[in-house]
């Protein structure tokens, strides 16, 4: 049973990592597009909730991995 928790946590961490990479690429694209300061700030602010959600998902996944390893 704890093996499923470990692998599920690894999948969540990977999903969170992919979300973080997506956020980085989105902000890099906005920076390279030559937007004004206000437009760039709006673009970064629109990515911020996704960034925090991806970070949270990754942390929860790592917690599940540690939990699964500890109890197996």
Backbone as a chain_set.jsonl record, in Angstrom:
{"seq": "XXXXXXXXXXXXXXXXXXXXXXXXXXXXXXXXXXXXXXXXXXXXXXXXXXXXXXXXXXXXXXXXXXXXXXXX", "coords": {"N": [[0.812, -1.193, 0.0], [1.911, 1.251, 0.81], [3.692, 1.601, -1.172], [2.189, 2.519, -3.304], [1.522, 5.031, -2.341], [4.032, 6.205, -2.326], [4.72, 6.186, -5.091], [2.581, 7.649, -6.1], [3.038, 10.093, -4.842], [5.444, 10.731, -6.079], [4.537, 11.115, -8.669], [2.877, 13.352, -8.273], [4.82, 15.215, -7.501], [6.3, 15.374, -9.848], [4.362, 16.431, -11.562], [4.015, 18.936, -10.353], [6.575, 19.964, -10.752], [6.64, 20.134, -13.548], [4.669, 22.066, -13.862], [5.963, 24.258, -12.679], [8.071, 24.616, -14.488], [6.583, 25.324, -16.731], [5.563, 27.777, -15.856], [7.931, 29.27, -15.656], [8.753, 29.305, -18.347], [6.632, 30.7, -19.463], [6.852, 33.265, -18.279], [9.381, 33.968, -19.209], [8.848, 34.14, -21.938], [7.094, 36.304, -21.915], [8.823, 38.307, -21.05], [10.621, 38.473, -23.161], [9.035, 39.416, -25.178], [8.893, 42.125, -25.222], [7.192, 43.797, -23.71], [5.534, 46.563, -22.067], [6.272, 47.996, -18.802], [4.012, 47.869, -17.111], [2.385, 46.029, -18.474], [4.048, 43.778, -18.432], [4.207, 43.357, -15.686], [1.535, 42.685, -15.195], [1.4, 40.312, -16.636], [3.174, 38.689, -15.204], [1.884, 38.664, -12.742], [-0.386, 37.254, -13.434], [0.615, 34.725, -13.748], [1.503, 34.045, -11.277], [-0.386, 32.754, -9.364], [-0.535, 30.188, -10.512], [2.107, 29.413, -10.296], [2.462, 29.275, -7.502], [0.599, 27.266, -6.917], [1.718, 25.105, -8.288], [4.112, 24.819, -6.918], [3.115, 24.163, -4.381], [1.865, 21.715, -5.004], [4.08, 20.185, -5.705], [5.477, 20.132, -3.266], [3.635, 18.783, -1.601], [3.623, 16.334, -2.933], [6.299, 15.51, -2.514], [6.22, 15.233, 0.247], [4.471, 13.064, 0.454], [6.039, 11.108, -0.761], [8.15, 10.877, 1.097], [6.679, 10.048, 3.313], [5.663, 7.588, 2.366], [8.065, 6.157, 1.981], [9.049, 6.122, 4.565], [7.192, 4.55, 6.025], [7.223, 2.128, 4.751]], "CA": [[0.0, 0.0, 0.0], [2.747, 2.442, 0.891], [4.348, 1.761, -2.468], [1.304, 3.377, -4.1], [1.671, 6.394, -1.821], [5.328, 6.691, -2.795], [4.663, 6.475, -6.528], [1.631, 8.747, -6.286], [3.751, 11.309, -4.46], [6.417, 11.035, -7.132], [3.774, 11.658, -9.798], [2.484, 14.71, -7.908], [6.009, 16.062, -7.555], [6.624, 15.583, -11.251], [3.362, 17.36, -12.098], [4.367, 20.247, -9.825], [7.79, 20.417, -11.436], [6.252, 20.537, -14.902], [3.979, 23.336, -13.718], [6.964, 25.297, -12.439], [8.77, 24.857, -15.754], [5.639, 26.066, -17.577], [5.537, 29.163, -15.361], [9.193, 29.906, -16.036], [8.729, 29.549, -19.791], [5.63, 31.736, -19.749], [7.406, 34.564, -17.901], [10.476, 34.266, -20.14], [8.225, 34.567, -23.194], [6.566, 37.655, -21.705], [9.944, 39.238, -20.966], [11.23, 38.625, -24.481], [8.117, 40.015, -26.139], [9.06, 43.574, -25.218], [6.026, 44.462, -23.144], [5.816, 47.678, -21.164], [6.387, 47.569, -17.413], [2.699, 47.508, -16.573], [1.934, 44.79, -19.125], [4.888, 42.7, -17.915], [3.763, 43.116, -14.315], [0.26, 41.976, -15.283], [1.681, 38.94, -17.09], [3.784, 37.962, -14.088], [0.841, 38.473, -11.733], [-1.311, 36.212, -13.876], [1.299, 33.433, -13.622], [1.816, 33.811, -9.869], [-1.187, 31.688, -8.722], [-0.124, 28.883, -11.062], [3.415, 29.126, -9.731], [2.267, 28.85, -6.121], [-0.096, 25.977, -6.937], [2.686, 24.09, -8.71], [5.034, 24.632, -5.803], [2.366, 23.437, -3.362], [1.69, 20.346, -5.48], [5.373, 19.532, -5.615], [5.784, 19.905, -1.85], [2.755, 17.71, -1.127], [4.128, 15.095, -3.515], [7.512, 15.108, -1.807], [5.803, 14.756, 1.569], [3.931, 11.709, 0.283], [7.166, 10.206, -1.022], [8.84, 10.646, 2.368], [5.758, 9.257, 4.124], [5.646, 6.216, 1.835], [9.347, 5.507, 2.247], [9.201, 5.935, 6.014], [6.34, 3.499, 6.54], [7.334, 0.854, 4.018]], "C": [[0.858, 1.26, 0.0], [3.554, 2.661, -0.392], [3.515, 2.651, -3.381], [1.397, 4.833, -3.645], [2.973, 7.004, -2.323], [5.277, 7.072, -4.265], [3.667, 7.585, -6.848], [2.262, 10.083, -5.92], [4.778, 11.714, -5.495], [5.717, 11.637, -8.351], [3.323, 13.089, -9.508], [3.671, 15.67, -7.968], [6.408, 16.364, -8.991], [5.638, 16.555, -11.904], [3.644, 18.782, -11.616], [5.601, 20.82, -10.493], [7.482, 20.865, -12.859], [5.495, 21.864, -14.881], [4.94, 24.489, -13.483], [7.738, 25.636, -13.704], [7.873, 25.647, -16.703], [5.58, 27.531, -17.159], [6.797, 29.918, -15.773], [9.19, 30.249, -17.515], [7.748, 30.651, -20.158], [6.162, 33.134, -19.41], [8.567, 34.942, -18.823], [9.924, 34.753, -21.48], [7.686, 35.991, -23.072], [7.698, 38.678, -21.649], [10.555, 39.505, -22.341], [10.321, 39.327, -25.483], [8.148, 41.536, -26.132], [7.847, 44.333, -24.714], [6.454, 45.659, -22.287], [5.847, 47.146, -19.724], [5.045, 47.122, -16.834], [2.176, 46.208, -17.178], [2.742, 43.588, -18.624], [4.486, 42.351, -16.487], [2.444, 42.345, -14.303], [0.47, 40.524, -15.721], [2.265, 38.102, -15.961], [2.739, 37.698, -12.998], [-0.167, 37.412, -12.143], [-0.7, 34.817, -13.74], [1.51, 33.062, -12.153], [0.929, 32.757, -9.201], [-0.833, 30.289, -9.225], [1.218, 28.455, -10.489], [3.267, 28.604, -8.299], [1.565, 27.495, -6.045], [0.853, 24.851, -7.337], [3.686, 23.795, -7.604], [4.362, 23.839, -4.685], [2.199, 21.971, -3.749], [2.985, 19.561, -5.372], [5.742, 19.213, -4.166], [4.919, 18.788, -1.282], [3.222, 16.365, -1.674], [5.382, 14.608, -2.819], [7.204, 14.629, -0.396], [5.249, 13.334, 1.487], [5.042, 10.694, 0.001], [7.888, 9.877, 0.278], [7.975, 9.785, 3.281], [5.749, 7.802, 3.659], [6.936, 5.474, 2.095], [9.501, 5.196, 3.728], [8.396, 4.747, 6.534], [6.45, 2.175, 5.797], [8.49, 0.031, 4.524]], "O": [[0.57, 2.217, -0.718], [4.034, 3.762, -0.659], [4.062, 3.447, -4.145], [1.356, 5.752, -4.463], [3.015, 8.175, -2.699], [5.734, 8.149, -4.648], [3.888, 8.373, -7.767], [2.05, 11.086, -6.602], [4.966, 12.901, -5.762], [6.238, 12.554, -8.986], [3.376, 13.947, -10.39], [3.539, 16.802, -8.432], [6.807, 17.484, -9.309], [6.034, 17.402, -12.705], [3.525, 19.732, -12.391], [5.669, 22.018, -10.768], [8.015, 21.875, -13.319], [5.661, 22.691, -15.777], [4.752, 25.577, -14.028], [8.03, 26.803, -13.965], [8.348, 26.542, -17.403], [5.551, 28.423, -18.007], [6.726, 31.074, -16.19], [9.577, 31.352, -17.901], [8.008, 31.444, -21.062], [5.946, 34.079, -20.169], [8.719, 36.111, -19.179], [10.474, 35.673, -22.084], [7.802, 36.789, -24.002], [7.549, 39.794, -22.147], [10.957, 40.628, -22.643], [10.788, 39.785, -26.526], [7.491, 42.169, -26.958], [7.515, 45.397, -25.236], [7.599, 45.742, -21.844], [5.495, 45.995, -19.469], [4.97, 46.105, -16.145], [1.592, 45.383, -16.476], [2.188, 42.508, -18.416], [4.432, 41.176, -16.124], [2.261, 41.446, -13.482], [-0.206, 39.619, -15.233], [1.893, 36.942, -15.783], [2.723, 36.622, -12.402], [-0.741, 36.74, -11.286], [-1.429, 33.832, -13.629], [1.678, 31.887, -11.829], [1.475, 31.904, -8.501], [-0.831, 29.326, -8.458], [1.44, 27.273, -10.228], [3.883, 27.602, -7.935], [1.903, 26.669, -5.198], [0.789, 23.758, -6.775], [4.057, 22.641, -7.386], [4.975, 22.942, -4.106], [2.373, 21.084, -2.913], [2.976, 18.392, -4.984], [6.263, 18.135, -3.88], [5.42, 17.931, -0.554], [3.217, 15.366, -0.954], [5.518, 13.413, -2.558], [7.859, 13.715, 0.103], [5.528, 12.502, 2.35], [4.986, 9.558, 0.472], [8.204, 8.714, 0.532], [8.485, 8.887, 3.951], [5.821, 6.888, 4.48], [6.913, 4.282, 2.401], [10.016, 4.143, 4.102], [8.874, 4.013, 7.399], [5.818, 1.196, 6.192], [8.731, -1.068, 4.024]]}, "num_chains": 1, "name": "protein.A"}
